[in-house]
Protein backbone atom coordinates (compact mmCIF):
# COMPACT_ATOMS: atom_id res chain seq x y z
CA UNK A 1 0.00 0.00 0.00
CA UNK A 2 2.83 2.42 0.86
CA UNK A 3 4.41 1.92 -2.60
CA UNK A 4 1.19 3.01 -4.33
CA UNK A 5 1.06 6.28 -2.36
CA UNK A 6 4.65 7.11 -3.23
CA UNK A 7 4.08 6.67 -6.98
CA UNK A 8 0.96 8.90 -7.25
CA UNK A 9 2.81 12.27 -7.64
CA UNK A 10 4.98 10.77 -10.38
CA UNK A 11 1.84 9.78 -12.36
CA UNK A 12 0.31 13.25 -11.99
CA UNK A 13 3.43 15.14 -13.17
CA UNK A 14 2.99 14.40 -16.94
CA UNK A 15 -0.66 15.58 -16.76
CA UNK A 16 0.40 18.90 -15.22
CA UNK A 17 3.09 19.35 -17.87
CA UNK A 18 0.58 18.67 -20.67
CA UNK A 19 -1.82 21.21 -19.23
CA UNK A 20 0.93 23.85 -19.04
CA UNK A 21 1.92 23.21 -22.67
CA UNK A 22 -1.73 23.49 -23.73
CA UNK A 23 -2.09 26.89 -22.04
CA UNK A 24 1.12 28.16 -23.62
CA UNK A 25 -0.05 27.09 -27.09
CA UNK A 26 -3.46 28.71 -26.49
CA UNK A 27 -1.86 32.01 -25.41
CA UNK A 28 0.47 32.03 -28.43
CA UNK A 29 -2.48 31.32 -30.71
CA UNK A 30 -4.48 34.24 -29.27
CA UNK A 31 -1.48 36.57 -29.59
CA UNK A 32 -1.03 35.48 -33.21
CA UNK A 33 -4.69 36.13 -34.02
CA UNK A 34 -4.51 39.62 -32.49
CA UNK A 35 -1.37 40.44 -34.47
CA UNK A 36 -3.03 39.22 -37.68
CA UNK A 37 -6.15 41.33 -37.07
CA UNK A 38 -4.01 44.38 -36.23
CA UNK A 39 -1.97 44.06 -39.45
CA UNK A 40 -5.11 43.39 -41.52
CA UNK A 41 -6.80 46.51 -40.15
CA UNK A 42 -3.91 48.80 -41.05
CA UNK A 43 -3.51 47.21 -44.50
CA UNK A 44 -7.19 47.94 -45.22
CA UNK A 45 -6.85 51.47 -43.84
CA UNK A 46 -3.75 52.17 -45.95
CA UNK A 47 -5.46 50.81 -49.07
CA UNK A 48 -8.43 53.11 -48.45
CA UNK A 49 -6.15 56.15 -48.04
CA UNK A 50 -4.27 55.22 -51.21
CA UNK A 51 -7.52 55.03 -53.21
CA UNK A 52 -8.60 58.44 -51.90
CA UNK A 53 -5.24 60.01 -52.79
CA UNK A 54 -5.39 58.45 -56.25
CA UNK A 55 -8.90 59.86 -56.85
CA UNK A 56 -7.69 63.32 -55.78
CA UNK A 57 -4.74 63.11 -58.18
CA UNK A 58 -7.08 62.12 -61.02
CA UNK A 59 -9.21 65.23 -60.40
CA UNK A 60 -6.11 67.47 -60.36
CA UNK A 61 -4.77 65.96 -63.59
CA UNK A 62 -8.11 66.39 -65.37
CA UNK A 63 -8.30 70.04 -64.28
CA UNK A 64 -4.73 70.64 -65.52
CA UNK A 65 -5.47 69.00 -68.88
CA UNK A 66 -8.68 71.01 -69.28
CA UNK A 67 -6.78 74.24 -68.62
CA UNK A 68 -4.02 73.23 -71.03
CA UNK A 69 -6.60 72.47 -73.74
CA UNK A 70 -8.25 75.91 -73.33
CA UNK A 71 -4.84 77.59 -73.39
CA UNK A 72 -3.75 75.68 -76.52
CA UNK A 73 -7.03 76.40 -78.34
CA UNK A 74 -6.75 80.15 -77.68
CA UNK A 75 -3.08 80.07 -78.69
CA UNK A 76 -3.94 78.49 -82.04
CA UNK A 77 -6.99 80.63 -82.81
CA UNK A 78 -5.17 83.86 -81.97
CA UNK A 79 -3.32 83.63 -85.34
CA UNK A 80 -6.45 83.17 -87.48
CA UNK A 81 -7.46 85.49 -90.37
CA UNK A 82 -4.04 86.87 -91.26
CA UNK A 83 -2.96 84.59 -94.06
CA UNK A 84 -4.79 81.92 -96.11
CA UNK A 85 -1.82 79.56 -95.92
CA UNK A 86 -1.63 80.02 -92.17
CA UNK A 87 -5.38 79.48 -91.82
CA UNK A 88 -5.07 76.09 -93.54
CA UNK A 89 -2.28 75.14 -91.11
CA UNK A 90 -4.42 76.29 -88.17
CA UNK A 91 -7.32 74.14 -89.43
CA UNK A 92 -5.05 71.08 -89.27
CA UNK A 93 -3.90 71.99 -85.76
CA UNK A 94 -7.50 72.47 -84.63
CA UNK A 95 -8.30 68.99 -85.92
CA UNK A 96 -5.35 67.59 -83.95
CA UNK A 97 -6.57 69.42 -80.88
CA UNK A 98 -10.05 67.90 -81.26
CA UNK A 99 -8.40 64.49 -80.82
CA UNK A 100 -6.97 65.62 -77.49
CA UNK A 101 -10.40 67.02 -76.55
CA UNK A 102 -12.04 63.62 -77.23
CA UNK A 103 -9.46 61.92 -75.00
CA UNK A 104 -10.05 64.51 -72.28
CA UNK A 105 -13.84 64.01 -72.42
CA UNK A 106 -13.33 60.24 -72.03
CA UNK A 107 -11.09 60.84 -69.00
CA UNK A 108 -13.70 63.15 -67.44
CA UNK A 109 -16.34 60.46 -67.89
CA UNK A 110 -14.20 57.81 -66.19
CA UNK A 111 -12.58 60.27 -63.72
CA UNK A 112 -9.41 58.24 -64.21
CA UNK A 113 -6.07 59.51 -65.57
CA UNK A 114 -2.78 57.66 -65.24
CA UNK A 115 0.48 59.58 -64.93
CA UNK A 116 1.54 58.26 -68.36
CA UNK A 117 -1.70 59.40 -70.06
CA UNK A 118 -1.47 62.79 -68.35
CA UNK A 119 2.09 63.34 -69.60
CA UNK A 120 1.18 62.11 -73.09
CA UNK A 121 -1.74 64.55 -73.35
CA UNK A 122 0.26 67.48 -71.96
CA UNK A 123 3.25 66.83 -74.24
CA UNK A 124 0.96 66.30 -77.24
CA UNK A 125 -0.83 69.63 -76.85
CA UNK A 126 2.45 71.45 -76.23
CA UNK A 127 3.95 69.85 -79.35
CA UNK A 128 0.93 71.06 -81.36
CA UNK A 129 1.64 74.65 -80.29
CA UNK A 130 5.40 74.26 -80.84
CA UNK A 131 4.84 72.91 -84.35
CA UNK A 132 2.48 75.79 -85.17
CA UNK A 133 5.07 78.31 -83.98
CA UNK A 134 7.71 76.63 -86.15
CA UNK A 135 5.46 76.78 -89.23
CA UNK A 136 4.60 80.43 -88.55
CA UNK A 137 8.31 81.26 -88.40
CA UNK A 138 8.85 79.36 -91.63
CA UNK A 139 6.08 81.36 -93.34
CA UNK A 140 7.55 84.61 -92.08
CA UNK A 141 11.05 83.74 -93.28
CA UNK A 142 9.95 82.55 -96.73
CA UNK A 143 7.34 85.21 -97.51
CA UNK A 144 8.73 88.15 -95.53
CA UNK A 145 5.34 88.74 -93.88
CA UNK A 146 4.53 89.80 -90.35
CA UNK A 147 2.27 87.50 -88.40
CA UNK A 148 0.99 88.84 -85.09
CA UNK A 149 -0.86 87.23 -82.25
CA UNK A 150 -4.31 88.51 -81.28
CA UNK A 151 -3.84 89.15 -77.54
CA UNK A 152 -7.49 90.00 -77.01
CA UNK A 153 -8.25 86.28 -77.16
CA UNK A 154 -5.68 85.67 -74.45
CA UNK A 155 -7.26 88.37 -72.32
CA UNK A 156 -10.67 86.77 -72.85
CA UNK A 157 -9.25 83.43 -71.73
CA UNK A 158 -7.74 85.02 -68.62
CA UNK A 159 -11.09 86.62 -67.83
CA UNK A 160 -12.89 83.31 -68.42
CA UNK A 161 -10.40 81.42 -66.24
CA UNK A 162 -10.85 83.98 -63.46
CA UNK A 163 -14.64 83.66 -63.73
CA UNK A 164 -14.41 79.85 -63.71
CA UNK A 165 -12.18 80.03 -60.62
CA UNK A 166 -14.73 82.23 -58.85
CA UNK A 167 -17.59 79.91 -59.88
CA UNK A 168 -15.58 76.89 -58.71
CA UNK A 169 -14.99 78.57 -55.34
CA UNK A 170 -18.69 79.45 -55.06
CA UNK A 171 -19.72 75.91 -55.99
CA UNK A 172 -17.30 74.49 -53.43
CA UNK A 173 -18.80 76.73 -50.74
CA UNK A 174 -22.35 75.75 -51.74
CA UNK A 175 -21.34 72.08 -51.80
CA UNK A 176 -19.92 72.39 -48.28
CA UNK A 177 -23.13 74.06 -47.09
CA UNK A 178 -25.25 71.28 -48.62
CA UNK A 179 -22.93 68.71 -47.01
CA UNK A 180 -23.42 70.33 -43.59
CA UNK A 181 -27.18 70.62 -44.15
CA UNK A 182 -27.35 66.89 -44.92
CA UNK A 183 -25.78 65.95 -41.57
CA UNK A 184 -28.14 64.12 -39.23
CA UNK A 185 -27.78 66.14 -36.02
CA UNK A 186 -29.58 64.22 -33.22
CA UNK A 187 -32.60 65.89 -31.64
CA UNK A 188 -31.82 64.16 -28.32
CA UNK A 189 -29.10 61.95 -26.85
CA UNK A 190 -28.76 59.71 -23.79
CA UNK A 191 -25.72 57.87 -22.37
CA UNK A 192 -25.93 55.51 -19.39
CA UNK A 193 -24.53 52.32 -17.90
CA UNK A 194 -26.57 49.11 -18.27
CA UNK A 195 -26.46 45.59 -16.86
CA UNK A 196 -28.23 42.36 -17.76
CA UNK A 197 -31.00 40.73 -15.74
CA UNK A 198 -31.86 37.08 -15.29
CA UNK A 199 -34.95 37.62 -17.45
CA UNK A 200 -32.73 38.54 -20.39
CA UNK A 201 -33.70 42.20 -20.29
CA UNK A 202 -31.34 45.02 -19.42
CA UNK A 203 -31.64 47.63 -16.70
CA UNK A 204 -30.01 51.04 -16.50
CA UNK A 205 -27.53 51.79 -13.73
CA UNK A 206 -25.20 54.60 -12.76
CA UNK A 207 -23.21 52.30 -10.49
CA UNK A 208 -19.69 51.85 -11.89
CA UNK A 209 -19.25 48.39 -10.32
CA UNK A 210 -22.59 47.08 -11.58
CA UNK A 211 -22.39 48.52 -15.11
CA UNK A 212 -21.59 45.80 -17.65
CA UNK A 213 -21.90 48.00 -20.74
CA UNK A 214 -22.21 51.65 -21.69
CA UNK A 215 -25.24 52.46 -23.81
CA UNK A 216 -25.45 55.51 -26.10
CA UNK A 217 -28.77 56.32 -27.79
CA UNK A 218 -29.66 59.27 -30.04
CA UNK A 219 -32.67 60.31 -32.13
CA UNK A 220 -31.97 61.08 -35.80
CA UNK A 221 -34.18 63.82 -37.29
CA UNK A 222 -36.22 63.81 -40.47
CA UNK A 223 -33.99 65.38 -43.13
CA UNK A 224 -35.06 65.66 -46.79
CA UNK A 225 -31.70 67.16 -47.78
CA UNK A 226 -29.78 64.03 -46.72
CA UNK A 227 -29.61 61.22 -49.26
CA UNK A 228 -31.33 58.00 -48.14
CA UNK A 229 -29.15 54.94 -47.56
CA UNK A 230 -26.55 53.69 -45.11
CA UNK A 231 -25.15 56.27 -42.69
CA UNK A 232 -22.21 55.57 -40.38
CA UNK A 233 -21.88 57.27 -37.01
CA UNK A 234 -18.77 57.21 -34.82
CA UNK A 235 -19.24 57.22 -31.06
CA UNK A 236 -16.44 58.53 -28.85
CA UNK A 237 -16.67 57.91 -25.10
CA UNK A 238 -14.24 59.92 -22.98
CA UNK A 239 -13.32 58.56 -19.54
CA UNK A 240 -13.06 60.65 -16.34
CA UNK A 241 -9.28 60.70 -16.92
CA UNK A 242 -9.82 62.42 -20.28
CA UNK A 243 -8.82 59.46 -22.47
CA UNK A 244 -10.95 57.83 -25.15
CA UNK A 245 -12.25 54.35 -24.30
CA UNK A 246 -10.88 52.30 -27.18
CA UNK A 247 -9.86 48.72 -27.91
CA UNK A 248 -8.91 48.13 -31.52
CA UNK A 249 -9.94 44.48 -31.56
CA UNK A 250 -13.39 45.51 -30.32
CA UNK A 251 -14.09 47.87 -33.21
CA UNK A 252 -12.36 51.06 -32.11
CA UNK A 253 -10.34 53.13 -34.55
CA UNK A 254 -9.27 56.63 -35.60
CA UNK A 255 -10.81 59.38 -37.73
CA UNK A 256 -10.02 62.90 -38.96
CA UNK A 257 -11.99 65.84 -37.58
CA UNK A 258 -13.37 67.90 -40.48
CA UNK A 259 -12.05 71.43 -40.48
CA UNK A 260 -9.15 71.08 -38.04
CA UNK A 261 -7.63 67.95 -39.61
CA UNK A 262 -6.97 66.57 -36.11
CA UNK A 263 -6.80 62.79 -35.76
CA UNK A 264 -8.85 61.31 -32.92
CA UNK A 265 -9.79 57.90 -31.59
CA UNK A 266 -13.36 56.70 -31.59
CA UNK A 267 -14.78 54.06 -29.25
CA UNK A 268 -17.25 52.28 -31.52
CA UNK A 269 -19.28 52.84 -34.67
CA UNK A 270 -22.75 51.99 -35.91
CA UNK A 271 -24.25 51.98 -39.41
CA UNK A 272 -27.98 52.52 -39.95
CA UNK A 273 -30.23 52.42 -43.01
CA UNK A 274 -31.63 55.95 -43.17
CA UNK A 275 -34.84 56.67 -45.11
CA UNK A 276 -35.02 60.45 -44.47
CA UNK A 277 -37.35 59.82 -41.52
CA UNK A 278 -36.80 60.20 -37.77
CA UNK A 279 -35.13 57.16 -36.21
CA UNK A 280 -33.80 56.10 -32.82
CA UNK A 281 -30.29 54.62 -32.80
CA UNK A 282 -28.56 52.82 -29.92
CA UNK A 283 -25.07 51.41 -29.68
CA UNK A 284 -23.17 49.68 -26.85
CA UNK A 285 -19.63 49.56 -25.54
CA UNK A 286 -18.37 46.72 -23.36
CA UNK A 287 -14.89 46.33 -21.92
CA UNK A 288 -13.21 43.60 -19.92
CA UNK A 289 -11.94 45.94 -17.20
CA UNK A 290 -14.29 47.57 -14.64
CA UNK A 291 -15.52 51.10 -15.29
CA UNK A 292 -14.03 53.77 -13.05
CA UNK A 293 -16.16 56.20 -11.10
CA UNK A 294 -16.52 59.73 -12.40
CA UNK A 295 -17.91 61.91 -15.19
CA UNK A 296 -17.90 60.56 -18.74
CA UNK A 297 -18.64 62.30 -22.05
CA UNK A 298 -20.19 60.60 -25.09
CA UNK A 299 -19.80 62.23 -28.53
CA UNK A 300 -21.39 61.33 -31.88
CA UNK A 301 -19.65 62.13 -35.20
CA UNK A 302 -20.70 61.89 -38.85
CA UNK A 303 -18.28 62.48 -41.74
CA UNK A 304 -15.80 64.02 -39.29
CA UNK A 305 -18.33 66.51 -37.88
CA UNK A 306 -19.29 66.52 -34.19
CA UNK A 307 -23.09 66.13 -34.13
CA UNK A 308 -23.84 65.91 -30.41
CA UNK A 309 -22.31 65.26 -26.99
CA UNK A 310 -23.71 64.14 -23.65
CA UNK A 311 -22.16 63.95 -20.18
CA UNK A 312 -23.05 61.17 -17.73
CA UNK A 313 -21.76 59.93 -14.38
CA UNK A 314 -20.95 56.52 -12.96
CA UNK A 315 -20.84 56.51 -9.17
C-alpha positions as CSV (number, residue, x, y, z in Angstrom):
1,X,0.0,0.0,0.0
2,X,2.8,2.4,0.9
3,X,4.4,1.9,-2.6
4,X,1.2,3.0,-4.3
5,X,1.1,6.3,-2.4
6,X,4.6,7.1,-3.2
7,X,4.1,6.7,-7.0
8,X,1.0,8.9,-7.2
9,X,2.8,12.3,-7.6
10,X,5.0,10.8,-10.4
11,X,1.8,9.8,-12.4
12,X,0.3,13.2,-12.0
13,X,3.4,15.1,-13.2
14,X,3.0,14.4,-16.9
15,X,-0.7,15.6,-16.8
16,X,0.4,18.9,-15.2
17,X,3.1,19.4,-17.9
18,X,0.6,18.7,-20.7
19,X,-1.8,21.2,-19.2
20,X,0.9,23.9,-19.0
21,X,1.9,23.2,-22.7
22,X,-1.7,23.5,-23.7
23,X,-2.1,26.9,-22.0
24,X,1.1,28.2,-23.6
25,X,-0.1,27.1,-27.1
26,X,-3.5,28.7,-26.5
27,X,-1.9,32.0,-25.4
28,X,0.5,32.0,-28.4
29,X,-2.5,31.3,-30.7
30,X,-4.5,34.2,-29.3
31,X,-1.5,36.6,-29.6
32,X,-1.0,35.5,-33.2
33,X,-4.7,36.1,-34.0
34,X,-4.5,39.6,-32.5
35,X,-1.4,40.4,-34.5
36,X,-3.0,39.2,-37.7
37,X,-6.2,41.3,-37.1
38,X,-4.0,44.4,-36.2
39,X,-2.0,44.1,-39.4
40,X,-5.1,43.4,-41.5
41,X,-6.8,46.5,-40.2
42,X,-3.9,48.8,-41.1
43,X,-3.5,47.2,-44.5
44,X,-7.2,47.9,-45.2
45,X,-6.9,51.5,-43.8
46,X,-3.8,52.2,-46.0
47,X,-5.5,50.8,-49.1
48,X,-8.4,53.1,-48.5
49,X,-6.2,56.1,-48.0
50,X,-4.3,55.2,-51.2
51,X,-7.5,55.0,-53.2
52,X,-8.6,58.4,-51.9
53,X,-5.2,60.0,-52.8
54,X,-5.4,58.4,-56.3
55,X,-8.9,59.9,-56.9
56,X,-7.7,63.3,-55.8
57,X,-4.7,63.1,-58.2
58,X,-7.1,62.1,-61.0
59,X,-9.2,65.2,-60.4
60,X,-6.1,67.5,-60.4
61,X,-4.8,66.0,-63.6
62,X,-8.1,66.4,-65.4
63,X,-8.3,70.0,-64.3
64,X,-4.7,70.6,-65.5
65,X,-5.5,69.0,-68.9
66,X,-8.7,71.0,-69.3
67,X,-6.8,74.2,-68.6
68,X,-4.0,73.2,-71.0
69,X,-6.6,72.5,-73.7
70,X,-8.2,75.9,-73.3
71,X,-4.8,77.6,-73.4
72,X,-3.8,75.7,-76.5
73,X,-7.0,76.4,-78.3
74,X,-6.8,80.1,-77.7
75,X,-3.1,80.1,-78.7
76,X,-3.9,78.5,-82.0
77,X,-7.0,80.6,-82.8
78,X,-5.2,83.9,-82.0
79,X,-3.3,83.6,-85.3
80,X,-6.4,83.2,-87.5
81,X,-7.5,85.5,-90.4
82,X,-4.0,86.9,-91.3
83,X,-3.0,84.6,-94.1
84,X,-4.8,81.9,-96.1
85,X,-1.8,79.6,-95.9
86,X,-1.6,80.0,-92.2
87,X,-5.4,79.5,-91.8
88,X,-5.1,76.1,-93.5
89,X,-2.3,75.1,-91.1
90,X,-4.4,76.3,-88.2
91,X,-7.3,74.1,-89.4
92,X,-5.1,71.1,-89.3
93,X,-3.9,72.0,-85.8
94,X,-7.5,72.5,-84.6
95,X,-8.3,69.0,-85.9
96,X,-5.3,67.6,-83.9
97,X,-6.6,69.4,-80.9
98,X,-10.0,67.9,-81.3
99,X,-8.4,64.5,-80.8
100,X,-7.0,65.6,-77.5
101,X,-10.4,67.0,-76.6
102,X,-12.0,63.6,-77.2
103,X,-9.5,61.9,-75.0
104,X,-10.1,64.5,-72.3
105,X,-13.8,64.0,-72.4
106,X,-13.3,60.2,-72.0
107,X,-11.1,60.8,-69.0
108,X,-13.7,63.1,-67.4
109,X,-16.3,60.5,-67.9
110,X,-14.2,57.8,-66.2
111,X,-12.6,60.3,-63.7
112,X,-9.4,58.2,-64.2
113,X,-6.1,59.5,-65.6
114,X,-2.8,57.7,-65.2
115,X,0.5,59.6,-64.9
116,X,1.5,58.3,-68.4
117,X,-1.7,59.4,-70.1
118,X,-1.5,62.8,-68.4
119,X,2.1,63.3,-69.6
120,X,1.2,62.1,-73.1
121,X,-1.7,64.5,-73.4
122,X,0.3,67.5,-72.0
123,X,3.2,66.8,-74.2
124,X,1.0,66.3,-77.2
125,X,-0.8,69.6,-76.8
126,X,2.4,71.5,-76.2
127,X,4.0,69.8,-79.4
128,X,0.9,71.1,-81.4
129,X,1.6,74.6,-80.3
130,X,5.4,74.3,-80.8
131,X,4.8,72.9,-84.4
132,X,2.5,75.8,-85.2
133,X,5.1,78.3,-84.0
134,X,7.7,76.6,-86.2
135,X,5.5,76.8,-89.2
136,X,4.6,80.4,-88.5
137,X,8.3,81.3,-88.4
138,X,8.9,79.4,-91.6
139,X,6.1,81.4,-93.3
140,X,7.6,84.6,-92.1
141,X,11.0,83.7,-93.3
142,X,10.0,82.5,-96.7
143,X,7.3,85.2,-97.5
144,X,8.7,88.1,-95.5
145,X,5.3,88.7,-93.9
146,X,4.5,89.8,-90.3
147,X,2.3,87.5,-88.4
148,X,1.0,88.8,-85.1
149,X,-0.9,87.2,-82.3
150,X,-4.3,88.5,-81.3
151,X,-3.8,89.1,-77.5
152,X,-7.5,90.0,-77.0
153,X,-8.3,86.3,-77.2
154,X,-5.7,85.7,-74.4
155,X,-7.3,88.4,-72.3
156,X,-10.7,86.8,-72.8
157,X,-9.2,83.4,-71.7
158,X,-7.7,85.0,-68.6
159,X,-11.1,86.6,-67.8
160,X,-12.9,83.3,-68.4
161,X,-10.4,81.4,-66.2
162,X,-10.9,84.0,-63.5
163,X,-14.6,83.7,-63.7
164,X,-14.4,79.9,-63.7
165,X,-12.2,80.0,-60.6
166,X,-14.7,82.2,-58.8
167,X,-17.6,79.9,-59.9
168,X,-15.6,76.9,-58.7
169,X,-15.0,78.6,-55.3
170,X,-18.7,79.5,-55.1
171,X,-19.7,75.9,-56.0
172,X,-17.3,74.5,-53.4
173,X,-18.8,76.7,-50.7
174,X,-22.4,75.7,-51.7
175,X,-21.3,72.1,-51.8
176,X,-19.9,72.4,-48.3
177,X,-23.1,74.1,-47.1
178,X,-25.2,71.3,-48.6
179,X,-22.9,68.7,-47.0
180,X,-23.4,70.3,-43.6
181,X,-27.2,70.6,-44.1
182,X,-27.3,66.9,-44.9
183,X,-25.8,66.0,-41.6
184,X,-28.1,64.1,-39.2
185,X,-27.8,66.1,-36.0
186,X,-29.6,64.2,-33.2
187,X,-32.6,65.9,-31.6
188,X,-31.8,64.2,-28.3
189,X,-29.1,61.9,-26.9
190,X,-28.8,59.7,-23.8
191,X,-25.7,57.9,-22.4
192,X,-25.9,55.5,-19.4
193,X,-24.5,52.3,-17.9
194,X,-26.6,49.1,-18.3
195,X,-26.5,45.6,-16.9
196,X,-28.2,42.4,-17.8
197,X,-31.0,40.7,-15.7
198,X,-31.9,37.1,-15.3
199,X,-35.0,37.6,-17.5
200,X,-32.7,38.5,-20.4
201,X,-33.7,42.2,-20.3
202,X,-31.3,45.0,-19.4
203,X,-31.6,47.6,-16.7
204,X,-30.0,51.0,-16.5
205,X,-27.5,51.8,-13.7
206,X,-25.2,54.6,-12.8
207,X,-23.2,52.3,-10.5
208,X,-19.7,51.8,-11.9
209,X,-19.3,48.4,-10.3
210,X,-22.6,47.1,-11.6
211,X,-22.4,48.5,-15.1
212,X,-21.6,45.8,-17.7
213,X,-21.9,48.0,-20.7
214,X,-22.2,51.7,-21.7
215,X,-25.2,52.5,-23.8
216,X,-25.4,55.5,-26.1
217,X,-28.8,56.3,-27.8
218,X,-29.7,59.3,-30.0
219,X,-32.7,60.3,-32.1
220,X,-32.0,61.1,-35.8
221,X,-34.2,63.8,-37.3
222,X,-36.2,63.8,-40.5
223,X,-34.0,65.4,-43.1
224,X,-35.1,65.7,-46.8
225,X,-31.7,67.2,-47.8
226,X,-29.8,64.0,-46.7
227,X,-29.6,61.2,-49.3
228,X,-31.3,58.0,-48.1
229,X,-29.1,54.9,-47.6
230,X,-26.6,53.7,-45.1
231,X,-25.1,56.3,-42.7
232,X,-22.2,55.6,-40.4
233,X,-21.9,57.3,-37.0
234,X,-18.8,57.2,-34.8
235,X,-19.2,57.2,-31.1
236,X,-16.4,58.5,-28.8
237,X,-16.7,57.9,-25.1
238,X,-14.2,59.9,-23.0
239,X,-13.3,58.6,-19.5
240,X,-13.1,60.6,-16.3
241,X,-9.3,60.7,-16.9
242,X,-9.8,62.4,-20.3
243,X,-8.8,59.5,-22.5
244,X,-10.9,57.8,-25.2
245,X,-12.2,54.4,-24.3
246,X,-10.9,52.3,-27.2
247,X,-9.9,48.7,-27.9
248,X,-8.9,48.1,-31.5
249,X,-9.9,44.5,-31.6
250,X,-13.4,45.5,-30.3
251,X,-14.1,47.9,-33.2
252,X,-12.4,51.1,-32.1
253,X,-10.3,53.1,-34.6
254,X,-9.3,56.6,-35.6
255,X,-10.8,59.4,-37.7
256,X,-10.0,62.9,-39.0
257,X,-12.0,65.8,-37.6
258,X,-13.4,67.9,-40.5
259,X,-12.0,71.4,-40.5
260,X,-9.1,71.1,-38.0
261,X,-7.6,67.9,-39.6
262,X,-7.0,66.6,-36.1
263,X,-6.8,62.8,-35.8
264,X,-8.8,61.3,-32.9
265,X,-9.8,57.9,-31.6
266,X,-13.4,56.7,-31.6
267,X,-14.8,54.1,-29.3
268,X,-17.2,52.3,-31.5
269,X,-19.3,52.8,-34.7
270,X,-22.7,52.0,-35.9
271,X,-24.3,52.0,-39.4
272,X,-28.0,52.5,-40.0
273,X,-30.2,52.4,-43.0
274,X,-31.6,56.0,-43.2
275,X,-34.8,56.7,-45.1
276,X,-35.0,60.5,-44.5
277,X,-37.4,59.8,-41.5
278,X,-36.8,60.2,-37.8
279,X,-35.1,57.2,-36.2
280,X,-33.8,56.1,-32.8
281,X,-30.3,54.6,-32.8
282,X,-28.6,52.8,-29.9
283,X,-25.1,51.4,-29.7
284,X,-23.2,49.7,-26.9
285,X,-19.6,49.6,-25.5
286,X,-18.4,46.7,-23.4
287,X,-14.9,46.3,-21.9
288,X,-13.2,43.6,-19.9
289,X,-11.9,45.9,-17.2
290,X,-14.3,47.6,-14.6
291,X,-15.5,51.1,-15.3
292,X,-14.0,53.8,-13.1
293,X,-16.2,56.2,-11.1
294,X,-16.5,59.7,-12.4
295,X,-17.9,61.9,-15.2
296,X,-17.9,60.6,-18.7
297,X,-18.6,62.3,-22.1
298,X,-20.2,60.6,-25.1
299,X,-19.8,62.2,-28.5
300,X,-21.4,61.3,-31.9
301,X,-19.7,62.1,-35.2
302,X,-20.7,61.9,-38.8
303,X,-18.3,62.5,-41.7
304,X,-15.8,64.0,-39.3
305,X,-18.3,66.5,-37.9
306,X,-19.3,66.5,-34.2
307,X,-23.1,66.1,-34.1
308,X,-23.8,65.9,-30.4
309,X,-22.3,65.3,-27.0
310,X,-23.7,64.1,-23.6
311,X,-22.2,63.9,-20.2
312,X,-23.1,61.2,-17.7
313,X,-21.8,59.9,-14.4
314,X,-20.9,56.5,-13.0
315,X,-20.8,56.5,-9.2
